[in-house]
C-alpha cells in the first residue's frame, strides 16, 4: 500500500491538498518532480515551510529537486527567514541552481533596502558582477546614489559596471541631478572603452549615448553612437553584427537622427532583421509623435518581409513571424487598426497569429482603446486566448465604470469557454473569468464559475495537468475569498 503525505480526509476538504494528493499519484519521474515543486511553492507561500520541504524531499530527480530547494530558499527570504534560506541552499548541489537562487535572494534583499546583506549573499557565488550591478540599481532606485556608486566601483566585470552606471545616471536625471548624471555617464564611457568584446562594447556605448542625449548633450551622444556604429560594422559573426547594427540604428532614431538610422538598416542583409530594425525606428518616431514618418517606415518594413523570396527554412517561420508581430504591434500603437489586422493575418502560423492578436488586444485595452481591443480579440481563433482577452477587456471596462458593457462581455467570454476542448485550458479560462467577476464584487457568479472549473478539471485525463489546474484553482479561491462549500467538497 502506498503511503501519501496527504490523507483522504484532507484531500476531500481542501483544493490545494487535493492537488497535492493528485500530484503524489504521478508515475513519471519528471512530471512528479515538476508538479511537486508547484505544490511545495504554494505551501511555502501559505507559511507551511516544513511541509513544503517534506514535499520537495520526495522528489527523486536531482536537478528538479535542487531547483525546488532554491525556490524554497527564495520564498523563505520573502518571509524574512534568511537563516532558513541559507540552510535550504546547503542542500542544493547543482551550482547553477544555487547561483540563480542566491542572485534572486540578493536582489530581494536589496529591494528591501538591506544592501549589506545583499552584497554578502552575492559574494557567495563566483560571478558576482551582474548581481552587484542589480543591487546597485536597486540602491539608486531608492535614491541612495552615493551607495550605488560605491557598489558599482567594486564591480570587476566592466560591462556590468558600465550598465549599472547608465542606470544610475537615468535615476539621477529623473531626480533632477544633471551634473551628477553627467559624471556617471562619463565614468560609464571610460569603462566602456576597456571592454574587449566588440559586441559588448558597442552595446554599452549605445546605452551611454542615449544617456548623453537624455542629459541634453546631443553632440556627445552623436559622437559616442558613431563609435558604436563603427564597432558594430567590424563584428565578424553576421547575426551578431546585424542585431547590433539594428540596436545602433534604433538609438540614432531615439536621438533624432533618422537619416543615419535608416542608412544603417541598408547594411543589414537579413530581410527580417531589416524589417525589425525599421519597425524599431518607427517606434521611436511614434514616441516622438512623428506619425507620418513612423507609418512610412512600417509600410517599408511590411514590404521588406513580402519581398523576401528565400530564407533558411530552419529559421524562416520564427523570424518572419516575429517581424510581422512587431509591425502589427506598432501599427496598433499608431491607431492604424486595419493595417495591424492585415499585417497580423500575414502570419501563417495559427498559434503565432493568435498570440500576436492577443498581445495587440492587451496593449490596446491597457491604452483604454476598448473598441479596437475588442475588434482584435474577436479575431482570435484560439478559444482559450479569445476567452482570456475578452475577460481582460471586460475587467478593464468594469474599472472604467462601464458595468453594463462589462457584464455583457463577461457573458460573451463565458460562451467562448464552451468552445475550449482541452479540459486543462478550459479550467484556466473559467478561473480567470471567475477572478474578474470577484473583482467586480459578483461573488455568486465567481463561485459558480469556480465550481464549474473544478468539475471541468475532473475530466482532465493527465494527473500532471489535473494537479496543476487544481493548484491554480486553489490560488483563485484564496485570492477571491470565495468559500469552499459542500458543493465543492463533494467534487473533491
C-alpha positions as CSV (number, residue, x, y, z in Angstrom):
1,X,0.0,0.0,0.0
2,X,1.3,3.4,-1.0
3,X,1.8,6.0,1.8
4,X,0.7,9.5,0.9
5,X,1.6,12.7,2.7
6,X,-2.0,13.9,2.1
7,X,-4.7,11.7,3.6
8,X,-8.1,11.2,2.0
9,X,-10.0,13.3,4.5
10,X,-7.8,16.4,3.9
11,X,-7.8,15.9,0.1
12,X,-11.6,15.9,0.1
13,X,-11.8,19.2,2.1
14,X,-9.1,21.4,0.6
15,X,-8.3,22.2,-3.0
16,X,-4.6,22.6,-2.6
17,X,-4.5,19.3,-0.6
18,X,-6.4,17.6,-3.4
19,X,-4.0,19.0,-5.9
20,X,-1.0,17.6,-3.9
21,X,-2.7,14.2,-3.5
22,X,-3.2,14.0,-7.3
23,X,0.5,15.0,-7.7
24,X,1.5,12.2,-5.5
25,X,0.0,9.7,-7.9
26,X,2.1,10.8,-10.9
27,X,4.3,7.9,-12.1
28,X,6.5,9.9,-14.4
29,X,9.7,11.0,-12.6
30,X,10.0,14.4,-14.3
31,X,6.3,15.1,-14.1
32,X,6.2,14.2,-10.4
33,X,9.1,16.5,-9.7
34,X,7.7,19.4,-11.6
35,X,4.2,19.1,-10.1
36,X,5.5,18.6,-6.5
37,X,7.7,21.8,-7.0
38,X,4.5,23.7,-7.7
39,X,2.8,22.3,-4.7
40,X,5.7,23.0,-2.4
41,X,5.8,26.6,-3.5
42,X,2.1,27.0,-2.6
43,X,2.6,25.6,0.9
44,X,5.7,27.8,1.4
45,X,3.6,30.8,0.5
46,X,1.0,29.7,3.0
47,X,3.6,29.7,5.7
48,X,3.9,25.9,5.9
49,X,7.6,25.7,5.1
50,X,8.2,22.4,6.9
51,X,5.6,20.6,4.9
52,X,6.8,22.3,1.7
53,X,10.3,20.9,2.4
54,X,8.8,17.5,3.1
55,X,7.2,17.6,-0.4
56,X,10.5,18.6,-2.0
57,X,12.3,15.7,-0.3
58,X,10.1,13.2,-2.1
59,X,11.4,14.4,-5.5
60,X,13.8,11.8,-6.9
61,X,15.0,13.8,-10.0
62,X,18.2,15.6,-8.6
63,X,18.0,18.6,-10.9
64,X,14.4,19.3,-10.2
65,X,14.9,18.8,-6.5
66,X,17.8,21.3,-6.5
67,X,15.7,23.9,-8.4
68,X,12.8,23.3,-6.0
69,X,15.1,23.8,-2.9
70,X,16.4,27.0,-4.5
71,X,12.9,28.3,-5.0
72,X,12.0,27.5,-1.3
73,X,15.1,29.4,-0.2
74,X,13.9,32.4,-2.2
75,X,10.4,32.2,-0.6
76,X,12.0,31.9,2.9
77,X,13.7,35.2,2.2
78,X,10.4,36.7,1.2
79,X,9.1,35.6,4.6
80,X,12.0,37.2,6.4
81,X,13.7,33.9,7.3
82,X,17.2,34.4,5.8
83,X,18.8,31.8,8.1
84,X,16.3,29.3,6.9
85,X,17.0,30.3,3.3
86,X,20.7,29.7,3.9
87,X,20.0,26.3,5.4
88,X,17.9,25.3,2.3
89,X,20.7,26.4,0.0
90,X,23.1,24.0,1.6
91,X,21.0,21.2,0.2
92,X,21.4,22.4,-3.4
93,X,24.2,20.5,-5.2
94,X,23.9,22.0,-8.6
95,X,25.9,25.2,-8.7
96,X,23.9,26.8,-11.4
97,X,20.7,26.4,-9.5
98,X,22.4,27.6,-6.3
99,X,23.8,30.6,-8.0
100,X,20.5,31.5,-9.5
101,X,18.7,31.3,-6.1
102,X,21.5,33.3,-4.4
103,X,21.2,36.0,-7.1
104,X,17.5,36.3,-6.6
105,X,17.8,36.4,-2.8
106,X,20.4,39.1,-3.1
107,X,18.2,41.3,-5.3
108,X,15.2,40.8,-3.0
109,X,17.3,41.9,0.0
110,X,18.4,44.9,-2.0
111,X,14.8,45.8,-2.9
112,X,14.1,45.6,0.9
113,X,16.9,48.1,1.5
114,X,19.3,45.7,3.2
115,X,22.2,46.4,0.8
116,X,25.0,45.0,3.1
117,X,23.3,41.6,3.4
118,X,22.5,41.6,-0.3
119,X,26.2,42.1,-1.1
120,X,27.2,39.5,1.5
121,X,24.9,37.0,-0.2
122,X,26.1,37.9,-3.7
123,X,29.7,37.2,-2.6
124,X,28.8,33.5,-2.2
125,X,28.7,32.9,-5.9
126,X,31.6,33.0,-8.4
127,X,30.1,35.5,-10.9
128,X,29.1,38.4,-8.6
129,X,29.3,41.3,-11.1
130,X,25.9,41.1,-12.6
131,X,24.2,40.6,-9.2
132,X,26.2,43.5,-7.7
133,X,25.1,45.7,-10.7
134,X,21.4,44.8,-10.0
135,X,21.9,45.6,-6.3
136,X,23.4,49.0,-7.2
137,X,20.4,49.7,-9.5
138,X,18.0,48.9,-6.6
139,X,20.1,51.2,-4.4
140,X,19.9,54.0,-7.0
141,X,16.1,53.5,-7.4
142,X,15.7,54.1,-3.6
143,X,17.7,57.4,-4.0
144,X,20.9,56.2,-2.4
145,X,23.1,57.4,-5.2
146,X,26.4,57.5,-3.3
147,X,26.0,54.0,-2.0
148,X,25.1,52.8,-5.5
149,X,28.3,54.4,-6.9
150,X,30.3,52.7,-4.1
151,X,28.9,49.3,-5.1
152,X,29.5,49.9,-8.8
153,X,33.1,50.8,-8.3
154,X,33.7,47.4,-6.7
155,X,32.3,45.5,-9.7
156,X,35.1,43.7,-11.6
157,X,33.3,43.0,-14.9
158,X,33.3,46.2,-16.9
159,X,30.1,45.6,-19.0
160,X,28.1,45.1,-15.8
161,X,29.6,48.1,-14.1
162,X,29.1,50.3,-17.1
163,X,25.5,49.2,-17.4
164,X,24.9,50.0,-13.8
165,X,26.3,53.4,-14.2
166,X,24.0,54.2,-17.1
167,X,21.1,53.1,-15.0
168,X,22.3,55.2,-12.1
169,X,22.5,58.2,-14.5
170,X,18.9,57.6,-15.5
171,X,17.8,57.8,-11.9
172,X,19.8,60.9,-11.3
173,X,18.3,62.6,-14.3
174,X,14.8,61.7,-13.1
175,X,15.7,63.3,-9.7
176,X,17.0,66.5,-11.4
177,X,20.6,65.8,-10.6
178,X,22.0,66.6,-14.1
179,X,25.6,67.3,-13.1
180,X,25.8,64.0,-11.1
181,X,24.2,62.1,-14.0
182,X,26.8,63.6,-16.4
183,X,29.6,62.3,-14.2
184,X,28.1,58.8,-14.1
185,X,27.7,58.7,-17.9
186,X,31.3,59.9,-18.3
187,X,32.5,57.2,-16.0
188,X,30.5,54.6,-17.9
189,X,32.1,55.8,-21.1
190,X,35.5,55.4,-19.7
191,X,34.7,51.8,-18.6
192,X,33.2,51.0,-22.0
193,X,36.5,51.8,-23.7
194,X,38.1,48.9,-21.6
195,X,35.6,46.2,-22.8
196,X,37.4,43.7,-25.0
197,X,34.4,42.0,-26.7
198,X,33.4,44.3,-29.5
199,X,29.7,43.5,-29.4
200,X,29.5,44.2,-25.6
201,X,31.5,47.4,-26.1
202,X,29.2,48.6,-28.8
203,X,26.0,47.8,-26.8
204,X,27.3,49.7,-23.8
205,X,28.2,52.6,-25.9
206,X,24.6,52.7,-27.3
207,X,23.3,53.0,-23.7
208,X,25.9,55.7,-22.9
209,X,24.9,57.7,-26.0
210,X,21.2,57.6,-25.1
211,X,22.0,58.8,-21.6
212,X,24.1,61.7,-23.0
213,X,21.2,62.6,-25.2
214,X,18.8,62.5,-22.3
215,X,21.1,64.8,-20.4
216,X,21.0,67.3,-23.2
217,X,24.5,66.6,-24.6
218,X,23.5,65.9,-28.2
219,X,26.9,66.3,-29.7
220,X,28.5,63.9,-27.3
221,X,25.6,61.4,-27.9
222,X,26.2,61.5,-31.7
223,X,30.0,61.1,-31.2
224,X,29.5,58.0,-29.0
225,X,26.9,56.5,-31.3
226,X,29.3,57.0,-34.3
227,X,31.9,54.9,-32.4
228,X,29.3,52.2,-31.6
229,X,28.3,52.1,-35.3
230,X,32.0,51.8,-36.4
231,X,32.5,48.9,-33.9
232,X,29.2,47.1,-35.0
233,X,30.4,47.0,-38.6
234,X,33.6,45.1,-37.5
235,X,31.7,42.2,-35.8
236,X,32.5,39.1,-37.8
237,X,29.6,36.9,-36.9
238,X,26.8,38.0,-39.2
239,X,23.8,37.6,-36.9
240,X,25.6,39.5,-34.0
241,X,26.7,42.2,-36.4
242,X,23.3,42.8,-37.8
243,X,21.5,42.7,-34.4
244,X,24.0,45.2,-33.1
245,X,23.5,47.5,-36.2
246,X,19.8,47.3,-35.6
247,X,20.4,48.3,-31.9
248,X,22.5,51.3,-33.0
249,X,20.0,52.4,-35.7
250,X,17.2,52.5,-33.1
251,X,19.4,54.6,-30.9
252,X,20.0,57.0,-33.8
253,X,16.3,57.3,-34.2
254,X,15.9,57.9,-30.5
255,X,18.3,60.9,-30.6
256,X,16.5,62.3,-33.7
257,X,19.0,61.4,-36.4
258,X,16.6,59.5,-38.7
259,X,18.8,59.7,-41.8
260,X,21.7,57.9,-40.1
261,X,19.3,55.4,-38.5
262,X,18.0,54.4,-42.0
263,X,21.4,54.3,-43.5
264,X,22.4,51.7,-41.0
265,X,19.5,49.4,-42.0
266,X,20.9,49.2,-45.5
267,X,23.9,47.4,-44.1
268,X,21.7,44.6,-42.7
269,X,21.4,41.7,-45.2
270,X,18.8,39.7,-43.4
271,X,15.4,40.9,-44.6
272,X,13.5,40.1,-41.4
273,X,16.2,41.8,-39.3
274,X,16.0,44.8,-41.6
275,X,12.2,44.8,-41.1
276,X,12.6,44.6,-37.3
277,X,15.1,47.5,-37.4
278,X,12.7,49.6,-39.5
279,X,10.0,48.8,-37.0
280,X,12.2,49.8,-34.1
281,X,12.9,53.1,-35.8
282,X,9.2,53.6,-36.4
283,X,8.5,53.0,-32.7
284,X,10.9,55.8,-31.9
285,X,9.2,58.1,-34.3
286,X,5.9,57.3,-32.7
287,X,7.4,58.0,-29.3
288,X,8.3,61.5,-30.6
289,X,4.8,62.0,-32.2
290,X,6.2,61.8,-35.7
291,X,3.2,59.8,-37.1
292,X,3.8,60.2,-40.8
293,X,7.5,59.1,-40.6
294,X,6.5,56.1,-38.5
295,X,3.8,54.9,-40.9
296,X,6.1,55.2,-43.9
297,X,8.7,53.1,-42.1
298,X,6.1,50.4,-41.1
299,X,5.0,50.2,-44.7
300,X,8.6,49.7,-45.8
301,X,9.0,47.0,-43.1
302,X,6.0,45.1,-44.4
303,X,7.2,45.3,-48.0
304,X,10.6,44.1,-46.9
305,X,9.0,41.0,-45.4
306,X,6.9,40.5,-48.6
307,X,9.9,40.8,-50.9
308,X,11.9,38.1,-49.1
309,X,11.8,35.1,-51.5
310,X,14.3,32.7,-49.9
311,X,15.4,32.1,-46.4
312,X,16.9,29.2,-44.4
313,X,13.9,27.0,-43.8
314,X,15.1,26.2,-40.3
315,X,14.7,29.8,-39.1
316,X,12.3,31.2,-41.7
317,X,9.0,30.9,-39.8
318,X,10.2,32.2,-36.4
319,X,12.0,35.2,-37.7
320,X,9.3,36.1,-40.3
321,X,6.5,35.8,-37.7
322,X,8.4,37.8,-35.2
323,X,9.0,40.6,-37.7
324,X,5.3,40.7,-38.6
325,X,4.2,40.6,-35.0
326,X,6.4,43.6,-34.2
327,X,5.0,45.5,-37.2
328,X,1.4,44.7,-36.1
329,X,2.0,45.9,-32.6
330,X,3.4,49.3,-33.8
331,X,0.5,49.7,-36.3
332,X,-1.9,49.2,-33.4
333,X,0.1,51.7,-31.3
334,X,-0.3,54.2,-34.1
335,X,-4.1,53.6,-34.1
336,X,-3.9,52.0,-37.6
337,X,-6.1,49.1,-36.7
338,X,-6.9,47.9,-40.2
339,X,-3.2,47.7,-41.0
340,X,-2.4,46.0,-37.8
341,X,-5.0,43.3,-38.6
342,X,-3.9,43.0,-42.2
343,X,-0.3,42.5,-41.1
344,X,-1.1,40.0,-38.3
345,X,-3.1,38.0,-40.8
346,X,0.1,37.6,-42.8
347,X,1.4,35.3,-40.1
348,X,0.8,31.8,-41.5
349,X,1.2,30.0,-38.2
350,X,-2.1,29.7,-36.3
351,X,-0.5,29.8,-32.9
352,X,1.8,32.7,-33.6
353,X,-1.0,34.7,-35.3
354,X,-3.4,34.2,-32.5
355,X,-0.7,35.2,-29.9
356,X,0.0,38.3,-31.9
357,X,-3.6,39.3,-31.9
358,X,-3.9,38.6,-28.2
359,X,-0.9,40.8,-27.5
360,X,-2.3,43.7,-29.5
361,X,-5.7,43.4,-27.8
362,X,-4.0,43.5,-24.4
363,X,-1.9,46.6,-25.4
364,X,-5.0,48.4,-26.7
365,X,-7.0,47.5,-23.6
366,X,-4.2,48.9,-21.4
367,X,-4.3,52.1,-23.5
368,X,-8.1,52.3,-23.0
369,X,-8.7,51.8,-26.7
370,X,-11.5,49.4,-25.8
371,X,-13.3,49.2,-29.2
372,X,-10.1,48.5,-31.0
373,X,-9.1,45.9,-28.4
374,X,-12.4,44.1,-28.8
375,X,-12.0,44.1,-32.5
376,X,-8.7,42.4,-32.2
377,X,-9.9,39.9,-29.5
378,X,-12.8,38.8,-31.7
379,X,-10.4,37.9,-34.5
380,X,-8.5,35.4,-32.3
381,X,-9.3,31.9,-33.4
382,X,-7.9,30.1,-30.4
383,X,-10.8,29.8,-28.0
384,X,-8.7,29.9,-24.9
385,X,-6.8,33.1,-25.9
386,X,-10.0,34.7,-27.1
387,X,-11.8,34.0,-23.8
388,X,-8.9,35.4,-21.8
389,X,-8.7,38.5,-24.0
390,X,-12.4,39.2,-23.7
391,X,-12.3,38.6,-20.0
392,X,-9.4,41.1,-19.5
393,X,-11.2,43.7,-21.6
394,X,-14.3,43.2,-19.5
395,X,-12.3,43.7,-16.4
396,X,-10.9,47.0,-17.8
397,X,-14.4,48.2,-18.7
398,X,-15.6,47.5,-15.2
399,X,-12.9,49.6,-13.7
400,X,-13.8,52.4,-16.0
401,X,-17.3,52.4,-14.7
402,X,-18.9,50.7,-17.8
403,X,-20.6,47.9,-15.8
404,X,-23.4,47.0,-18.2
405,X,-21.0,46.7,-21.1
406,X,-18.6,44.7,-18.9
407,X,-21.3,42.3,-17.8
408,X,-22.2,41.7,-21.4
409,X,-18.6,41.0,-22.3
410,X,-18.1,38.6,-19.4
411,X,-21.1,36.6,-20.7
412,X,-19.6,36.6,-24.2
413,X,-16.3,35.3,-22.7
414,X,-18.1,32.6,-20.9
415,X,-19.8,31.4,-24.1
416,X,-16.3,31.2,-25.7
417,X,-15.0,29.0,-22.9
418,X,-17.5,26.4,-24.0
419,X,-15.5,26.0,-27.2
420,X,-12.3,25.1,-25.4
421,X,-11.7,21.4,-25.9
422,X,-8.8,20.7,-23.6
423,X,-10.1,20.5,-20.0
424,X,-6.9,22.0,-18.5
425,X,-7.1,25.1,-20.6
426,X,-10.8,25.4,-20.1
427,X,-10.4,25.3,-16.4
428,X,-7.8,28.1,-16.5
429,X,-10.2,30.3,-18.6
430,X,-13.0,29.7,-16.2
431,X,-10.9,30.6,-13.1
432,X,-9.7,33.7,-14.9
433,X,-13.3,34.6,-15.6
434,X,-14.3,34.0,-12.0
435,X,-11.5,36.2,-10.8
436,X,-12.8,39.2,-12.9
437,X,-16.3,38.5,-11.5
438,X,-14.9,38.6,-8.0
439,X,-13.1,41.8,-8.7
440,X,-16.4,43.3,-9.7
441,X,-17.9,42.0,-6.4
442,X,-20.1,39.5,-8.2
443,X,-19.2,36.6,-5.8
444,X,-22.2,34.5,-6.6
445,X,-21.1,34.3,-10.3
446,X,-17.5,33.8,-9.3
447,X,-18.4,30.8,-7.0
448,X,-20.5,29.3,-9.8
449,X,-17.6,29.5,-12.3
450,X,-15.0,28.2,-9.8
451,X,-17.3,25.1,-9.2
452,X,-17.6,24.7,-13.0
453,X,-13.8,24.9,-13.3
454,X,-13.5,22.2,-10.6
455,X,-15.9,19.9,-12.4
456,X,-14.0,20.6,-15.7
457,X,-10.7,19.6,-14.0
458,X,-12.2,16.3,-13.1
459,X,-12.4,15.4,-16.8
460,X,-8.6,16.0,-17.2
461,X,-7.0,12.7,-18.2
462,X,-3.5,13.6,-17.2
463,X,-2.7,13.6,-13.4
464,X,0.1,16.2,-14.1
465,X,-2.3,18.7,-15.6
466,X,-5.0,17.9,-13.2
467,X,-2.7,18.7,-10.3
468,X,-1.5,22.0,-11.9
469,X,-5.1,23.0,-12.6
470,X,-6.2,22.3,-9.0
471,X,-3.2,24.2,-7.7
472,X,-4.2,27.2,-9.8
473,X,-7.9,26.9,-8.7
474,X,-6.7,26.9,-5.1
475,X,-4.9,30.2,-5.8
476,X,-8.0,31.8,-7.1
477,X,-10.2,30.5,-4.2
478,X,-7.6,32.1,-1.8
479,X,-7.3,35.3,-3.8
480,X,-11.1,35.8,-4.0
481,X,-12.0,34.6,-0.6
482,X,-14.8,32.5,-2.1
483,X,-16.0,29.9,0.4
484,X,-15.3,26.2,-0.3
485,X,-18.7,24.9,0.4
486,X,-20.3,21.5,0.3
487,X,-20.8,21.5,-3.4
488,X,-17.0,21.9,-3.8
489,X,-16.1,19.3,-1.3
490,X,-18.5,16.8,-2.9
491,X,-16.5,17.1,-6.1
492,X,-13.1,16.9,-4.3
